[in-house]
Amino acid sequence: RTLVRSQPEARGPVEIYWNGRDDSGAIAIEGDYRARVHLDRQRRTIVLPNPIRLDVTPPKFVASAVRPKIFSPDGDGRNEKVVGRYRLSERAQVALYVDGKRQVLKRGAKQRDVVQWLGFLDGERVSPGAYAVALGATDLAGNVARRTASTRIVARSIALGRNRIEAVAGRRFAVLVVSDARKFAWRFTGKKGAIRPGTLRLRAPLEPGRYRLVVTANGHSDSAVVVVRPPDVPQ
């Protein structure tokens, strides 16, 4: 493409820009180009030594994985982060998206690396729930890769295995409590305690009815309804 023709320039630095298009306005063929400057008065043509690399091909994710599927961003230092591992077709800067919005922009442009999400959305720690995590990339020329398919990630500090528990009056019942915390607290019918995550065994009250069991760890809670029936009433 001819960028400048018969244009007088004063002595000193001269800046001329090329947008990668040819004289017809179409994007030029991908490859290496060299700028040629002709000095009319000196009857001299100079080919600049540094090539211009025209890259119009977006990078591609050759491989990617986001793990773990369940994490616990509650500040206790256990299972706090989500890690995205990737390999690209070329060097590019990688970003991590949560629910379609960019939350992490990795520094550098390695072809193969990892990117981490610590469970914050716009500077605030996420609430328990499910989130869609995907990776994107932009190469050194500004070409944007197609994002990876979203991975469903669950943020969870503590959870009960059931949200409705059937129990018999005066008898013991059990429910699974899942948490990354070393211990969790429970409350049920005015009583409370603290144990390690796992199977929680409690005794149902003598009076039939509906009661609520609450478990808490690192400031987050989950609960379940405990339906207590008389001993002689079949389930």
N, C-alpha and C positions, 0 to 999 in steps of 0.2 A: 504494500500500500504506500502511496505517496502522501506523506503527512504534511510536508512543506515544500512549496515550489517557488523559486525566484523570490525568496523573502529575505530582505536585508536584516542583518543582526549586528548589534553593537558588540564591541570586544567584551569578553567576559563570559560567565556561565550562561548557557542556553538550555531551557527545559522544553522538551517536546513529549507529548503523551500519545500512547497508542492503546486503543481499547480492544485489540485482538481481532478486529474486523478488517476485511479487505476493502478494495475501492468500491465494490458494489454494495457494501454494508453487511455482507454475510460474515459469519464467524470463520476465521481462517482455519486451515487444517491443523490439527494438533501436532506439535513438534517444536524443534528449536529454530529460532530466527535470529538474524543479525541485522543490526541497523547499519545502513550505508549513508554516509554524509558526503555530499559533493560541494566543494568550495569552488565557486565559479571563477572568481578572480585569480585564484592560485592554479586553476585548472588541475585540481587534485581531488581524488575520491578516497575517502577513509572508511574502512569497514571496522566498526567498533568491536573490540576483542571479546567482550562479555556477551554470551548468547542470551536471548530471551526465550524462556520456556513457556510455550502456550499449552495449557492443560485444561481441557474441557470435559474430562471424564470424572464423574463423581466417585469417591471411594466406596468400597463395599465391605460389609462385615462378612469375613470369611467364616468366623466362628465367634460365638458369644454365649455367655451363660450368666444368670443372675441368681445368687444364692446368699443366704438361705431363704426358703419360702416363708418362714416364720421368724421374726426377730422381736427383740424386746428393748426398744429405745426409752428406758425409764431412768437412766442415769446411774445405775448400779455397777456399770462396767462389765456386765455379762450379756453376751449376745446382742450387742448394741448396734451393729452396723450391717448394711447390705453391701455385698461386693459384686461388681460387674466385671467379668473377665472377657477379653475380646482379642481378636486378631483381625487386622484390616488388610485390604489389598494394597494399600500404600500408607505412608505416614499421614496422620490427620489428628486434629484436636477433637477429643471425645467429650460429649456431654451426656449427663444422665437426666432423664425426664421422669417426673412423678405425676401421674394423672394428666399427662400431656403438657406439663409446664416444666421448663428447665430449672433444676435445683442444684446441679453440680456441673461446673465447667473445669475439666482437668487441664492442668498446666502442661505445656509441652505437646509434642506431636509424635509419639512413638507408634510404631505399627502394631505392636503387641504389648499390652499392659493391663492394669486393673484400674477401676474407678470405684470410689466408695461413697455410700450415702449413709449419714449418721442419724437419719430419722427426723430431719427438720424440714418443715415447709415454710418458706419465706421467713426463716429465722425463728420459727416457733416449733417446739417439739410436737410430733404428730400424736393424735389421739389413737386409741386402739381401734383397729378396723383394717379393711383391705385397701390396698393401693396398687395401681398399675405402673410398673417400672419398665422403661425402655431406654435404649442407648441410641445416640445419634453422633454424627461425625462431620467435620468440615475440613477439607484438605488445605494445603498451603496456598492453593490458587483460589480458594473460596468456594469450591464445588461442594455441595451438600449431599451427604449419603442418605439413602433411604433408612429410616429408623428400624431398629429390630422390633420384632413382635413383642407386645407388652407381656410382662411376667406378673402374675398376681402375687403380691407380697402382703403378708398379714402382720401388722404390728400388734403385739399382745404382751401384756405384762403378767396377767393371770387369767385363767379361765376354768370354769367348772365343766366336767364331762357331760352334765345334763342340766337343763334349765327347769326341769320338772322331775321331782323325786317322789316315788310312792313309798310310804313307810307304814308300819303297823304300830299302833299306840304301845308305848313302853318297850319296844324292841329296838335293837340297833340297826342302823342302815349305813351304807357306804357310798361314797361318790369320789370320783377321780378329780384331783386338783392339779392343773398343769401350770407351771411357772418357772422362770429362770432364777427367781429369787432363792436365796438360801433358806428362808423361812417365810411363811405367810401367816396372817392372822385370820381367825374365823369368829363369827358371831351367830348365835342361834338360841332362840327362846331365852334371852337374857344372859346366856352363858357365853364365854369367849375363851380363846386359847391361841397358841402359836406353835406350829409344827413345820416340818420339812414338806415340800411338795410331794404329792403322791396320793395314796388313798386316804381319805378322811373318813373316819368312823365315828358316828355320833349316835346317841340314843334319842328316839322320838319321844315327845311328851306323852303323858297318860291321856290327855284330853284330845280327842279327834278334832281335826280342823286343818286349816291352811296356815303354814308358817313360812318365814323367809330365812334362808341361809345366805349369809354374806361372807365372802372371802376377800382379803385385801393384801396387796404386796406393792411396795414402792409407790404408794399413793394412788394406785389403781385398784378398782374393785370389780367383782362379778357376783352375781346372785342367782339363786334358784328358789323356786317355790317347792316346799315340802308338804305334800298332801298326806295327812295322817288319818288312817281309818281305824275303826275298832277291830280288836283281834278276831271277832267272829264274822266279819264281813269280808266275803271273798273279793279279790281284786277284779 
